Amino acid sequence: MACWLNLGQILKVNAKKFPDKIAVKECARSYTYPQLNTRVNQLAHSLLSLGLSKGDKVAVLLENSIEIMEVYLATAKTGLVIVPINFRLVSPEVEYIVGNSDAHAFVVHDEFTSTVDPIRANLNNIAPDRYIVVGQPRDGYLEYEEFIRGSSTDEPAAKVAPGDTWILIYTSGTTGRPKGVVRSHESHIAFYLINAIDFGFNEHDVCMNVMPLCHINSTFFTFTFTYIGGSVYIHPARSFRAEEILEIVERQKITFISLIPTHYNLILNVSAEARQRDVSSIRKLLCSSAPVRKSMKLAIMDFFPGVELYEAYGSSEAGIVTVLKPEYQMQKLGSIGFESLGTDFVKILAANGEEVPMGEVGELYSRGPMLFDEYYKLPEKTADAFRGEWFSAGDMAKRDADGFYQIVDRKDNMIITGGEHVYPSEVEEVIGSHECVFDCAVIALPDDKWGEKVAAVVIPKPGVDKATIDAKTIMDCCRSKLAGYKRPKEVIFIAPEEMPRTPTGKILHRKLREKYCK
């Protein structure tokens, strides 16, 4: 019976369709589709030679690289399950994910062996001969290139069905310990096809991947281009230098980038010299993974004139739920758009499960072909996240008369002060519009009188004199734009590196509350 090809299977097809086309680039390295397919087949056979079989988990602690793409593709061809791990995690955090996922092999970049070595004795599921290192050789590890060298270049014989599990990816833990999100091949196939239609991508596009490939955003958007026969430029995710990004765009003729608001903020503050880079090759830009302030959207469109700007809302569990398309950017600023192609429907529900009236705030639920299967070994958490077939990531939203949605905030971030509800994103929008503010987060702190009070954690723009911005500046900024109970009663100034974030730049409000509630 015919069915949709998964990412690994489509690579074989693209190797025949595009024999001379560059599939992936990274600094000085590049591989055509046939070359990439050959390497992936060799890796697939090498992994199977370790005694792994369909359904076994392969943990990956790799920075953005061609190798991490190869592991994704090899597991797709063999029915193995990849467990991508954020390379910024420390040893105990890595130990929890590897142990919880029941991983049977581990692929590690050489610089991260110092994270893995202290916990190897505790990783009971991984045999000593199933550790593989990318980069410089390390004692106790199989060296990656040597590991795949000499293996068969034939297509693996494994039978992989669309409904089989491909990725076990752990949430960033914005509200607590990370949960393993079980995702099938077919949920990703749906995304690639829907994404290509919704965004208008084609095989002539060149995607620049900046986001870490341990995150769902990158597995979605980067591999869309591998699926449809485009090209991918892999950029190391360890640091983001806006001037370097613009230089690569100019040199590699990049046509699409998915970035988070923090990245755009850095680009908008580059030097006058960097602004002279030719970025005319870019056709489309995406803002995702965190709310985008209205003022920033306007600045992005000014920096990249003529570019089609998109905003998407989704999650590791639900995939892409809504898309705000370019034609609505000006008239629907602040919106996340309406249902993406293939999303069955979006509901805004009150706590009692009833749909709220138009314009009122409730919890956003969705369903569709990109939805995950379950939280790994957490049936109660899975049940809590659903109302029947409808899933919620815990975001509060509202819908306008035209059917467009707006995220108000995460349910867990809501502040209750004197019985009044305050959504931090509304206050952050006002504070973030101040000319001296680079970024900010609004949190609840304990208050003897009101139960909770609104507090603002602010990062001043680089070069701003400390005498120019103080607590009074921020409070005055809010005075005419927010009701009294919404205004910050305390302002805390921090450096950029002090703001706790997920790998994709989402601010960890929970971490700020823990720090400043003491």
N, C-alpha and C positions, 0 to 999 in steps of 0.2 A: 504494500500500500504506500502510495506516494505521500510525502509529508515535507514540511519546510526543513531546509538544511540548517544545522546549527553553525556557529561561527567557525569551528574547526573544519566542518565538511565544506562550507562555502569557500574556504581558503584553497582547497584543491581545485574548485571550479575557476576561481579567479586566477590561479597560477596558469591555467590554460587560456583564459580569456585575455589576460594582460601579461604576455610573456616578457616584455621589456620594461614594464612599468615599475617604478619605485613604490614599494608597499609601505616601507617604514624607513625613517632617517633618524639618526641621533648623532649630533656633532659631526665627526668625520666618517661615521659608518652609515651605510645604507644597504638595503636588500631589496631586490625585485620580488615580485610575488612568487615566482618559481623558487628563488633562493630561500625565501622565508618559509615556504611550504616544506622544502627539503629539510631545513633545520628543525622545524616543528615536528616533522615525522621522526627524525632522529631522536629528539628529546622524548617524544611519546614512547618509542620503543625502549629507550634507556630507563624511563620511569617504570615501565612494565617489567623490565629485567630485574628490578629490585624486589619483585614478588608482589607488587601492588596490583590490585584488580579493581574492576568497576565499582564505584561507590566509595573507594578509599579516599581519604583526605590528604591533600598536599598543602602544608602551610608555606607561606611565602613572606619573607621579610626583605623586600627589595625596594630600592629607590626606583624612580622612573627610568626605564631602560628598555632596550630591545628585548632583553632576557625576560623581563616580567611579562611582556606581551607574548613571548614564546610559551611561557608556562600556561597562561590563560588558554592559548590556542591548543597546546598539547593535551591539556586536561579535557578540553572540549572534544577532541578527536578520540579519546580513550574511555570516556565515561568516568574519569577521576573527578574529584571535587576540589576546587582550589579554595584555599582559606587565606585571603590577602590580609596582611597585618600592617597597621600604621607603623612606619619606620621610626616615628618619633617616640614611641612607647618605651618605657623602661622595663627591665627584666621581669619584675613581678607581674606587670600588665601583660607582657608577651606570654609568660608562663600560663596565666589564666586562660587566654584565648586558645593557645595550642592544646592545653589540657582539656578545656571544655569542648573543643571541636573534635576531639579524638583523632587528631592528625597522625598520619602514618609515615610521613616524610617531611623534610624541611629544606627549603631552598633559601639561602641567606647571602646577602651582599657581604663582601669581606669586611667592610667597616662595621658591620653589625654583629660579627661573631663575638665581640666583647659583651654584647647584650645577651647573646644566646648561651655562651659557655657557662656562666654561673648557674644556669637553670637546667642544663642538659640532664643532669642526674635525676631531675624530677619529672622529665618528660618520658614517662614509662611506655607510651605507645610507639615511640620512634626508636627503631633499632639503630645501633651505632653506625651502621653502614648506609644509613638513609639520610645523612646530612650532606647537602651539596652547597658549595660556595661559588659565587660569581665574583670574578676578579682575581686577586692574588691568592695563591694556594694557602691553605691553613691546615695545620695538623688536625686529624680527625674528621676532615671533610673531603668529599669527592670534588675535584675541581671541575667546574661546569663544562668548559670546552672539551676537556679530556673525557668527561662523562658521556657526552653525546657523540664524540668522534668515533667513527667506525660503525655506529649503529645503522640499522636498515633505514633506507630512505622510502620504503614502501608505505602506503597508507595503512594505518593500524586496522586490524580486523574487527575491532570491538563494535558491537551494535549499540548505538546510543540513540535513545528515543527523545523526542522533544520534551516530554514530561519529566525526564530524568533530572536530578539535581546537578547543577554545574558549579554554582558559587555559594559558599557559606561565608557571608560578609558580616562583620560585627559593627553594630551601630556605634556612633561616635561617643555615646554616653553623655549626651547633654543633660539627661535627667537621672543618671545613675550608672550602675555597672553596665557595660556593653552587652547587648543581646545578639545572638547569632541569627542572622536573617537568611533563611533557606530560599534560594532562587533557582528556578528551572531554566533549561535552555529555551523553552518556548516563550517564557516571559521576556527574555532578552531578544529573541527573534522578533517578537511583536514590537519591542521598542525600536529596533533598527529600521524596520519597515515603516512604522508610523512616523518615526523621527525624520526619515528621508522625505516623506510626503509632507509632513507638517512644516518642516523647515526648508524644503526645496533643495536638498543636497543632491549631488550627482558624482559620478566617477571622476570628474575633472577637479573636484575640490581637494584642497590640501589643508588638513586640520592640524593645528598646533596644540599638542596636549601639554598643558601646564599643571593641571590638577593632579594630585597623586593618584596613581593607579591602584592604590589600596582603598579607594573610595568609589562608591557606586556611580557618581557623576562621570568619572573617567571611563569606567567600564561601559557605560551607556554611550557617551558621545564619541569617545575615541574609536571604539570598535564599530560604530555605525559606518565609518569610512572604510574600514577593512572589509566590512560586509558588502558594501555597494561598489567596491573597487577603487576607492579614492586613495590618497596618500596621507600618511601620518608622520608628523615631526614630533619626536619625543623630547621634551625639555625636562631636565632634572627639577624635581619639585622641592629640593631642600631649601632653596632661597628664591626670592622673586626680585629681580632687578629690572625695573620698568624700562630703563634705557636699553638693556640687552634684549628684552622682549621686542621692542620696536625695531632694533637692528635686525633681528632674525626674521621678523615679518617682512621687512624690506628685502632681505637677501633670499629668503626661501619662497617668496611670493605666497605667503599664507593667505587662505581665503576664509578661514573660520577659526575662532577661538571661543572657548567657554571659560569665563572668568567669574570670580566672586567680587562683591563690592570693594573689598579691601584692595584687590589687585587694580581695579579701575581707579580707585582713589590714588594709588601710587603713580599710575600712568598720567593722571590728570595733573600731577604735581612735578612732572619731569622738567628738566632745564629747557631753555629756549632752543638750544642746539638740538636736543633730542626731538623736539617738536617738528624739526625739519625733515625727519625720516619720511620716506615715501611709503605710506601704508595703504595705498590705493588698491592693492590686490585684495584686501579684505572685502568680502561680500556681505558677511553676516557676523554678528556678535551676539553672544548670549550672556545675560546676567542670571545667575542661579545660586542655589545653596544657602542664600541669606537674603533678607529683605533689602530692597534697593530704594534709597531715598529719592524723592522727586528731583531735588536739586542735582543729584549725581547723574540721573538719567539725562537731564538736559545738557549737562557738561559733557557726557560721553558722546551724545549726538553732535555736539559742537566740535569735539576733538576729531571725530571720524565722520566728516560730512558725507552724506549719501549712503552710508552703511545701513543695512537693515538690522535694527536692534530688536532682539527678542528677550523676553523674560519668561522663565519657566518655574513652576512650583511642583515639587514632588518630594519623594523620600526613598530611602533604601528599600522600604517595604512596598510602596505603591507604584514606583516608577514615576513617570511624568503624569501629573494629574491635570494641570492647566497650563496654557501657553498664552502669553500676551504678544500678539504679532505686531510687526512694525507699523501697520496702518492705524493702530489704536494707541501708539505710545503717547502721542500728544493729548488726545482727548480722554484717555483713561490712565493718566499718571497715578501711580500708587496702586494700580490694580495688578493682579497676577493673571488676568485674562479669563478665558472660559475653557471648557473641557477640551483637552487634547483629543485628536483623532483617535478613536478606539476606546476612549474612556466612556463607560456606559452612562454614568451620571455622577453628579456631585450633590450631596445633601448637606445642609446646615442644620444640625440637630441641637435641641435643648437637652438639659441633663435628663429629662424624663423620656427622651427618645423621640419626641415630637419635632417636626420641622418648624423652624422659627419663621416668623413673617419676614418678608423682604426688607432689607436694611437693618435687621437686628442681628446681634452677634450670637453665634453658636459654634459648636464643634464641627469641623469639616470632615466628612466621610466620603469615600469614593470606592468604586470597584471598576475592574477592567482587565484586559489581557496581560498587563504588565505586573499584576499583583503577585506578591511573594506567596510561598506556600505556608510557612509557619516560622515561629521562633524555635530554634533548635533546643530540644529538651526542656521547653518551657510551655507546656500546654495551657497553664493558667494565664500566662502573659499573652499567649496567642488569643485565647478566648476573650480576655479583657480588651483587646485591641479591635474586636469586631462587634458589630451589631448585625447578626445574620451574615450576609455576604459582604457587608460594608465595613471598610477599614478606616481607622483614624490614626494619624500620627501624633495627635494631641495638639493640633493647631486650631486656634479660634479664628473665625472668618465671618464675613457677611457678603451678601449678594445684592447688587443694585438692580434697578428696573430693566436694564438692558441685558442682564444675565452674566455680568462680569463679577468676578470674585475679588475680595481684598482680604489678605491675611491681617488680622489684628494683632495677634501675638500667640506665643505658646501658652497653653492652659496653665502649665506649671510656673510660668513667669509672672502671672497676674498678681498685682498688688492690691490688697484690701486695706484701705486706710479709713478709719472711722465709718466703716460700713460701705464706703464707696469703692467701686472697682476701677483700677487704673491699669491700662495696658502699656507696658514700657515702650513699645514701638512708637506709640503716638508721641510720647515725650522725647524719645530719641530723635524723631523726625525734626522736631523743633530745635533741639540743641545742636543736632548735626548740621543744621542750615547756617549756623553762625560762622562767620568768615575765619575765625581763629581756631575752630574745632576740626581736628582731623578725624576723630571717631569717638564714639561714646557708648555707654551701656547704662541702662537705668534698672535699679534693683530695689527690692524691699529690705529695709533694715528695721529692727525692733524699735518700737516707740511706746513709752509708758502710757501716753495719753490716747493715742489713736490705734494702738496695736501694731501697726506698721507705718513707716514713713517712706516717702519717695526719696531715693538717693541717686545721684548721677556720678558715674565714673567716667572721667573725661581725659582724652588724649589731645593735647594742643597740637596744632599744625607745626611741622618743622620750621624752626627759625623764628617762631613767635616769641616775643619778649614776655617773660613771666609777669612783668608789670602790666602787660596789655590785657591779660585774662586772669580773672580770679573768680571766686564763688559768686560774688555779686554780679559779675558780668553774665554768668550763666543764668542766675535767677532773674535778672532783668530781661534777658532774652525771652524767657518764658512768660513773663508777667502779662503781656497783652495778648498772648496766643493760647494760654491754657487756663482752665479753671484753677482756683486756689489749691484744691486738694490734689491736683495733678502735678503741681510744681515741685521741684526738688527742694527738700528741706536741708539736704546736705550735699556738698559737691566734693569729690575726691579726684585729684589730678594724678595721673600715672604716666609712665613712659610707654611707648608702643609695645615693647617686649614684655611688659607686665600684664598685658591683657590676655587672659586665658582663652584659647580658641581651639576648635576642632581642626582636623587636617584641611578642611575646606574653608576655614575662616569664620565659621559661626562662633560668636562670642558665647562662652560658657557662663551664663548668668549664675548658675548654681555654684561654680567655683568662686565667683566674686562674693556671693552671699556668704559662703563658708568663711572666706577670708575676712570680710569686714563686719561680720556679725559677732566676732570674738571680742 
